[in-house]
Amino acid sequence: MAFTVSSRGEGVRFAVHVQPRARKPGIDGTHGDALRVRVHAPPVEGAANDAVVDIIAEALGVPVRAVRIAAGHTARQKLVDVDGVDAPDVTLKLLAARG
């Protein structure tokens, strides 16, 4: 199980596949070359996006302001940017956070 993390300036970018309205929120492995994130929130008014940002920030130990959705705001497939981290560290921390 692996997903692609690209270095980007002072941070990284990676794909996320979101499953809204999940019973148990958290990181759940991969979906193709994307990280699979389950969120309890529905995909309404950005609630699922906010939940994705919170889960990723907590797993990486970075402030919420360091994580942002770069593309796919209304889709299940999203591109996420995280500032202040490097690619190898992100891969290890996110896959270790699977629950």
C-alpha positions as CSV (number, residue, x, y, z in Angstrom):
1,M,0.0,0.0,0.0
2,A,1.5,3.3,-1.1
3,F,0.3,6.7,-2.3
4,T,2.2,9.3,-4.1
5,V,3.6,12.3,-2.2
6,S,5.3,15.1,-4.3
7,S,7.6,17.7,-2.8
8,R,6.3,21.2,-3.5
9,G,8.2,24.3,-2.4
10,E,8.3,24.2,1.4
11,G,5.8,21.3,1.7
12,V,4.1,18.5,-0.2
13,R,1.1,17.6,-2.3
14,F,-0.8,14.4,-2.4
15,A,-4.1,13.0,-3.6
16,V,-6.8,12.1,-1.1
17,H,-9.9,9.9,-1.7
18,V,-12.7,11.0,0.7
19,Q,-15.5,8.8,2.0
20,P,-18.0,11.1,3.6
21,R,-20.6,9.9,6.2
22,A,-18.3,7.2,7.4
23,R,-19.1,5.5,10.7
24,K,-15.5,5.6,11.9
25,P,-13.5,8.7,10.7
26,G,-9.8,8.5,10.1
27,I,-7.1,7.5,7.7
28,D,-8.0,4.1,6.1
29,G,-5.0,3.2,3.9
30,T,-4.9,3.9,0.2
31,H,-7.2,4.0,-2.8
32,G,-5.1,3.6,-5.9
33,D,-2.3,6.2,-5.6
34,A,-4.4,8.4,-3.1
35,L,-4.7,8.3,0.6
36,R,-8.2,7.2,1.7
37,V,-9.7,9.4,4.4
38,R,-13.1,8.6,6.0
39,V,-15.0,11.4,7.6
40,H,-18.2,11.4,9.6
41,A,-19.3,14.8,8.1
42,P,-21.6,14.9,5.1
43,P,-20.3,16.6,1.9
44,V,-22.4,19.7,2.5
45,E,-21.1,23.3,2.8
46,G,-17.5,22.2,3.1
47,A,-18.0,20.1,6.2
48,A,-16.3,17.1,4.8
49,N,-13.4,19.2,3.5
50,D,-12.9,20.7,7.0
51,A,-12.9,17.2,8.5
52,V,-10.3,16.0,6.0
53,V,-8.1,19.0,6.8
54,D,-8.5,18.3,10.6
55,I,-7.7,14.6,10.3
56,I,-4.6,15.2,8.1
57,A,-3.3,18.0,10.4
58,E,-3.7,15.8,13.5
59,A,-2.0,12.8,11.9
60,L,1.0,14.9,10.7
61,G,1.2,17.0,13.9
62,V,0.9,20.3,12.0
63,P,-1.4,23.2,12.5
64,V,-4.7,23.2,10.6
65,R,-3.6,26.3,8.7
66,A,-0.7,24.3,7.2
67,V,-3.1,22.0,5.4
68,R,-5.3,23.1,2.5
69,I,-7.3,21.5,-0.3
70,A,-5.7,22.7,-3.5
71,A,-8.2,21.0,-5.9
72,G,-11.3,18.9,-5.9
73,H,-13.3,21.0,-3.3
74,T,-16.6,19.3,-4.5
75,A,-15.3,15.9,-5.4
76,R,-14.3,12.8,-3.6
77,Q,-10.8,13.0,-5.2
78,K,-8.9,15.9,-3.8
79,L,-5.3,17.3,-4.0
80,V,-4.0,18.4,-0.6
81,D,-1.1,20.7,0.1
82,V,0.7,20.6,3.4
83,D,3.3,23.2,4.4
84,G,6.4,22.6,6.6
85,V,6.8,18.8,6.0
86,D,8.8,16.6,3.7
87,A,7.6,13.7,1.6
88,P,9.2,10.7,3.4
89,D,8.0,11.9,6.7
90,V,4.4,12.5,5.4
91,T,4.3,9.0,3.9
92,L,5.4,7.3,7.2
93,K,3.2,9.3,9.5
94,L,0.0,9.1,7.4
95,L,0.3,5.3,6.8
96,A,1.1,4.8,10.5
97,A,-2.1,6.7,11.4
98,R,-4.3,4.2,9.7
99,G,-7.1,3.2,12.0
